[in-house]
């Protein structure tokens, strides 16, 4: 399985890419309030969204809350171990039920406004003066809105809406290779963080699939991996994967050189993957980056036509040594440098798009991930009747 992924199939990808044309999305889709509203309501809220890692719900009654595209969500672990997700909103008057980011529910979910309470199964448990004031309300009338839950290799997703297949289906072809890293057993290397980029969310996700800018923008990655050595694989439903094997020669830059030098072997990871980083990018707004020693999760949420919130989470196997800690530290330095470079580049690109002097440009025949990402949007925009003003594009 992993030999196939590392070798790739570039001819097949090129043939698939030709079907989509070699032109980028028009700048209007990255700057207009109309496209932003469409993205929120017709794409993000009709897709599976990452919620948390299983380690964040370690015991019965533990929970985490989050805001996903303006929707308040609570994910919890029931006493039988089952994971559930509900709207974190009281169906009485719409108040937020649980204000804390995480914790243990010592009793049922209690609305802080009128005292209505709900069980871990989402059912209505009690209303103050129920018989006197609400004799017409039954338990079944006011259940919490429930979201479907999907778990893939320890990562918990909730379905905000729509009918797209869950990640456990779209990523099934990669399950074997991902399982080597034991993600369900991992613990957090850093708690969930949020960062704001002054750039459209699609610009960030599209760039995550593009290796062609590495020589100019990311000297550390170029030193460690190059970009011609990347292997890209496209899967149905907007899944893109890249394998990044390290160069055999010793890198020149300090961080890259020392990471290359001290990277240890990890139990259970095949030798062919021992010096490979891997990126998995799922349409519309989720990606995770696997290092031999850690996993970084990134979710991009639209915050406006030209701004985004990046929700990130770090994971690691709960084993350590001086060598492992050093490799994690150096990998973190590499990622931190690249993150800053990405922010500078993407915010600069967004400022140009906002000026209105650029519409659309050619896409390289080797930018398979970008072409496939564009294809996903073309199909949804065409179906929803959303088109950039004055532009005619065959779908």
Secondary structure, DSSP 8 states (H G I E B T S, - for coil): -HHHHHH--HHHHHHHHHTT-SB---THHHH-HHHHHHIIIIIGGGSEEEEEEGGGS-STTEEEEEEETTEEEEEEE-TTS-EEEEESB-TTT--BS--SSEEE-SSSEE-TTT--EE-TTS-EEE-TTHHHH-TT--GGGG---EEEEEEETTEEEEE-SS----HHHHTGGGHHHHHTT-GGG-EEEEEEEEEEESS-HHHHHHHHT--TTHHHH-HHHHHHT-STT-EEEEETTTEEEEEEE--SS--SSHHHHHHHHH----TTS-GGGTTEEEEEEETTTEEEEE-SS-EEEEEEEEEETTEEEEEEEEEE-S---HHHHHHHHHHHHHHHHHHHHHHHHHHHHHHHHHHT-----B--TT-HHHHHHHHHHHHHHHHHT---TT-----
